[in-house]
Amino acid sequence: MTAGRQAEGSGTDPASARLPSRVAKLLSALFYGTCSFLLVLVNKALLTTYRFPSPIVLGIGQMAVTIMILYVSKLNKVIHFPDFDKKIPIKLFPLPLLYVGNHISGLSSTSKLSLPMFTVLRKFTIPLTLLLETIILGKQYSLNIIVSVFAIILGAFIAAGSDLAFNLEGYIFVFLNDIFTAANGVYTKQKMDPKELGKYGVLFYNACFMIIPTLIISVSTGDLRQATEFNQWKNVLFITQFLLSCFLGFLLTYSTLLCSYYNSALTTAVVGAIKNVSIAYIGMLVGGDYIFSVLNFVGLNICMAGGLRYSFLTLNNQLKPKQPVDEENIPQDLKG
């Protein structure tokens, strides 16, 4: 919307100035999907196969890598973001809280659920994002999209109702993760003004503000002690995957910002849903914690079908060529 106002003042075509290129949209979405896919698989190996007991410590490692990479890049003038001042926390709020909540709940739910159920329940991010974009950003969506959302919800309820490996704690964490992810995407789009913090500033200060509180939580809950006493720290393969997870955590956060910057929070959620389709079916064969039942499998497929149709409708709306229209007639979901 800011870009649209600037375009009006400069006399350029508002539609072309407001919307980034289709290539940038597509590449940012693919980058996000790839990073998210790889991180889920690596985290699942760490938390389930190796049974690493400390998802919070893993999240702290990801934050630390984010801070180091961005700070070194800023010192070497590879990237730019504003130096700290006392107004930055006010500008960012509530993003740091959503950021750490998203981190911890995502890692905790990955460790407690099978990959198919994790990915199906993560699809609740889509209806939550749609609801939040409607309330916070004033967007509106077509009947076809709303029907697809109902298919996602119906399939998820069928799958959850017949989950033979039901884990209440895992379900609570994954629903919290859905809420944090949806809210984080919407508020990121709202806060990421290039004239102020920009995408790198949002990423850097989110991690800076929350790494110390998260470390305190880790110490007080005994999570840090469990991590230090873990018996695989001499295993080179485990250490390699732990460091890879930390680096991928930075790439995922960056790619999420990039995708939200070039597209919309909803498109970011949709790309995540498409990625989850492949993870769900791969997870039936690997991980060893999925218990097959016919009803559960039917629910999974209904949810996946609804997610794919929804993804097709949304991405088609995002990427189709824009016709010259009056400013007042541009749909709300294209103004973000």
C-alpha positions in Angstrom: 0.0 0.0 0.0 2.9 2.3 0.7 4.3 1.6 -2.7 1.0 2.4 -4.2 0.9 5.8 -2.6 4.4 6.5 -3.7 3.5 5.5 -7.3 0.6 7.9 -7.3 2.8 10.8 -6.2 5.5 10.1 -8.8 3.1 9.8 -11.8 4.0 6.2 -12.7 1.5 3.4 -13.3 0.2 2.5 -9.8 -0.4 -1.2 -10.7 3.1 -1.8 -12.0 4.8 0.1 -9.1 2.7 -1.6 -6.5 3.3 -5.2 -7.6 6.8 -6.9 -7.8 7.7 -8.9 -10.8 6.2 -12.4 -11.3 9.8 -13.9 -11.3 10.5 -12.3 -7.9 7.2 -13.6 -6.5 7.8 -17.1 -7.9 11.5 -17.4 -6.8 10.8 -16.1 -3.3 8.0 -18.7 -3.0 10.2 -21.5 -4.2 13.0 -20.5 -1.9 10.6 -20.5 1.1 9.1 -23.9 0.2 12.5 -25.5 -0.3 13.9 -24.2 3.0 10.8 -25.1 4.9 10.8 -28.7 3.5 14.5 -29.3 4.3 14.2 -27.9 7.8 11.2 -30.0 8.8 13.1 -33.2 7.7 16.3 -32.2 9.5 14.4 -31.2 12.7 12.4 -34.4 12.6 15.7 -36.4 12.5 17.2 -34.5 15.4 14.1 -34.6 17.7 12.8 -38.0 16.8 15.6 -40.2 15.4 18.3 -38.9 17.7 15.8 -38.0 20.4 17.4 -34.6 21.1 15.4 -33.5 24.2 15.7 -29.7 23.9 13.7 -28.0 21.2 14.1 -24.7 22.9 17.9 -25.0 22.7 17.6 -25.8 19.0 15.6 -22.6 18.6 18.3 -20.6 20.5 20.9 -22.0 18.1 18.9 -20.9 15.1 18.5 -17.4 16.6 22.2 -17.1 17.3 23.1 -18.1 13.8 20.6 -15.5 12.5 22.2 -12.8 14.6 25.8 -13.6 13.6 25.1 -13.9 9.9 23.2 -10.6 9.7 25.6 -8.7 12.0 28.7 -9.8 10.0 26.9 -9.0 6.8 26.1 -5.5 8.0 29.7 -4.9 9.2 30.9 -5.9 5.7 28.3 -3.6 4.1 26.7 -6.6 2.3 23.3 -5.6 3.7 21.9 -2.6 5.5 19.5 -2.1 8.3 19.2 0.7 10.9 21.3 0.9 14.1 19.4 0.3 17.3 17.3 3.1 18.9 14.7 3.1 21.6 11.8 3.3 19.0 12.6 0.0 17.4 10.9 -2.2 20.0 7.7 -0.2 19.6 7.9 -0.4 15.8 8.4 -4.2 16.0 5.9 -5.2 18.6 4.3 -7.8 18.7 6.6 -9.5 16.1 9.4 -10.7 18.6 6.8 -12.5 20.7 5.2 -14.1 17.7 8.7 -15.0 16.3 9.8 -16.9 19.4 6.4 -18.5 19.9 6.5 -19.7 16.3 10.0 -21.1 16.8 9.4 -23.0 20.0 5.9 -24.3 19.3 7.0 -25.5 15.8 10.0 -27.5 17.1 8.0 -28.9 20.0 5.2 -30.1 17.8 7.6 -31.7 15.3 9.1 -33.8 18.1 5.8 -35.1 19.4 3.7 -35.8 16.2 4.2 -38.0 13.1 5.1 -36.1 10.0 1.7 -36.8 8.3 -0.4 -35.5 11.3 2.0 -32.6 11.8 1.6 -31.4 8.2 -2.2 -31.9 8.2 -2.7 -30.0 11.5 -0.3 -27.3 10.2 -2.9 -26.6 7.5 -5.0 -24.8 10.0 -2.5 -21.9 9.4 -4.4 -21.2 6.2 -7.9 -20.5 7.6 -6.2 -18.6 10.5 -4.2 -16.5 8.1 -7.3 -15.8 6.0 -9.3 -14.8 9.1 -6.5 -12.5 10.3 -5.9 -10.9 6.9 -9.6 -10.2 6.8 -9.7 -8.6 10.2 -6.3 -6.8 10.3 -5.6 -6.0 6.6 -9.3 -5.8 5.5 -8.9 -8.3 2.7 -11.8 -10.3 1.1 -11.8 -13.7 -0.5 -14.0 -15.5 -3.1 -16.5 -18.3 -2.3 -14.2 -20.9 -4.1 -11.4 -20.1 -1.6 -13.7 -20.3 1.4 -15.1 -23.7 0.2 -11.5 -25.0 -0.2 -10.7 -23.9 3.4 -13.7 -25.9 4.6 -12.4 -29.0 2.8 -9.0 -28.5 4.6 -10.7 -28.2 8.0 -13.0 -31.2 7.4 -10.1 -33.4 6.3 -8.0 -32.4 9.3 -10.9 -33.2 11.7 -11.4 -36.6 10.1 -7.7 -37.4 10.3 -7.3 -36.1 13.8 -10.4 -38.0 15.0 -8.9 -41.3 13.8 -5.3 -40.7 14.8 -4.1 -43.9 16.5 -1.0 -42.2 17.8 -2.9 -39.2 19.4 -0.6 -37.0 21.5 -2.5 -34.2 23.3 0.7 -32.2 24.0 1.7 -32.4 20.4 -1.8 -31.2 19.2 -1.6 -28.3 21.6 1.8 -27.3 20.4 0.9 -27.6 16.7 -2.3 -25.5 17.1 -0.2 -22.8 18.9 2.2 -23.0 16.0 -0.6 -22.4 13.6 -1.7 -19.3 15.5 1.8 -17.9 15.8 2.6 -18.6 12.1 -0.6 -17.0 10.8 -0.2 -13.9 13.1 3.6 -13.7 12.3 2.9 -13.6 8.5 0.2 -11.0 8.7 2.1 -8.7 11.1 5.4 -9.1 9.2 3.6 -7.8 6.0 2.3 -4.9 8.1 5.6 -4.0 9.8 8.1 -4.6 7.0 8.4 -1.0 5.7 11.7 -0.6 3.6 12.0 3.0 4.8 12.1 1.9 8.4 13.5 -1.5 9.5 13.3 -3.4 6.2 13.3 -7.1 6.0 16.9 -7.5 7.4 16.2 -5.2 10.4 13.0 -7.1 11.2 14.9 -10.4 11.1 17.9 -9.2 13.1 16.0 -7.4 15.9 13.4 -10.1 16.3 16.2 -12.6 17.1 18.1 -10.1 19.3 15.2 -9.2 21.4 14.1 -12.8 22.0 17.3 -14.8 22.4 18.0 -13.8 26.0 14.4 -14.3 27.2 14.3 -17.7 25.4 17.7 -18.7 27.1 16.2 -17.8 30.5 13.1 -20.0 29.8 15.5 -22.8 28.7 17.4 -22.6 32.0 14.4 -22.3 34.2 12.6 -25.2 32.6 15.6 -27.5 32.7 15.7 -27.6 28.9 19.3 -26.3 28.8 20.5 -28.9 31.3 19.0 -31.7 29.3 20.8 -30.4 26.2 24.2 -30.3 27.9 23.7 -33.8 29.3 22.7 -35.2 25.9 24.9 -38.2 25.0 25.3 -37.5 21.2 27.6 -34.4 21.3 30.5 -36.6 20.2 28.6 -37.9 17.2 29.9 -36.0 14.1 26.7 -36.8 12.1 24.5 -35.4 14.9 26.6 -32.3 15.3 26.5 -31.7 11.5 22.7 -32.0 11.4 22.4 -29.7 14.5 24.4 -27.0 12.8 22.5 -27.6 9.5 19.3 -27.1 11.4 20.6 -23.8 12.9 21.6 -22.5 9.4 18.3 -23.7 7.8 16.4 -22.0 10.7 18.0 -18.7 9.6 17.3 -19.4 5.9 13.6 -20.3 6.7 13.1 -17.1 8.6 14.7 -15.0 5.9 12.8 -16.8 3.1 9.5 -16.3 5.0 10.2 -12.6 5.2 11.2 -12.6 1.5 8.0 -14.5 0.4 5.8 -12.2 2.5 7.6 -9.1 1.1 7.1 -10.1 -2.5 3.8 -11.8 -2.1 1.2 -11.8 0.7 1.1 -13.6 4.0 -1.6 -15.8 2.5 0.6 -16.8 -0.4 3.4 -17.7 2.1 0.9 -19.9 4.0 -0.2 -21.5 0.7 3.4 -22.4 -0.4 3.9 -23.9 3.1 0.7 -26.0 2.5 2.0 -27.3 -0.9 5.3 -28.3 0.7 3.4 -30.1 3.4 1.8 -32.4 0.9 5.1 -34.0 0.0 6.2 -34.1 3.6 3.0 -35.9 4.7 3.4 -38.7 2.2 7.2 -39.0 2.8 6.4 -39.1 6.5 4.3 -42.2 6.1 7.4 -44.1 5.0 10.1 -42.5 7.2 10.2 -41.5 10.9 8.6 -44.7 12.2 5.9 -42.9 14.2 2.9 -42.9 11.8 0.2 -45.5 12.5 -1.9 -46.3 9.4 -5.8 -46.4 9.6 -8.2 -46.2 6.7 -10.2 -43.3 8.1 -7.1 -41.4 9.0 -5.7 -41.9 5.5 -9.0 -40.7 4.0 -8.9 -37.5 6.2 -5.3 -36.9 5.2 -6.2 -37.0 1.5 -9.3 -34.8 1.8 -7.2 -32.2 3.6 -4.4 -32.4 1.0 -6.9 -32.1 -1.9 -8.5 -29.1 -0.3 -5.1 -27.6 0.3 -3.9 -28.1 -3.3 -7.1 -26.6 -4.7 -6.9 -23.7 -2.4 -3.2 -23.2 -3.3 -4.0 -23.3 -7.0 -6.8 -20.7 -6.6 -4.7 -18.3 -4.5 -1.5 -18.5 -6.5 -3.5 -18.1 -9.7 -5.0 -14.9 -8.3 -1.5 -13.7 -7.3 0.3 -14.4 -10.5 -2.3 -13.7 -13.3 -1.6 -10.6 -15.4 -3.2 -7.5 -14.0 -5.7 -5.5 -16.2 -5.7 -1.7 -16.1 -8.5 -0.8 -13.8 -9.6 2.2 -11.7 -7.8 2.3 -8.3 -11.1 2.1 -6.5 -12.0 -1.2 -8.3 -8.8 -3.1 -7.4 -9.8 -6.0 -5.2 -8.6 -5.7 -1.6 -6.6 -8.9 -1.7 -4.3 -7.4 -4.5 -3.6 -4.2 -2.6 -1.3 -5.7 0.0 
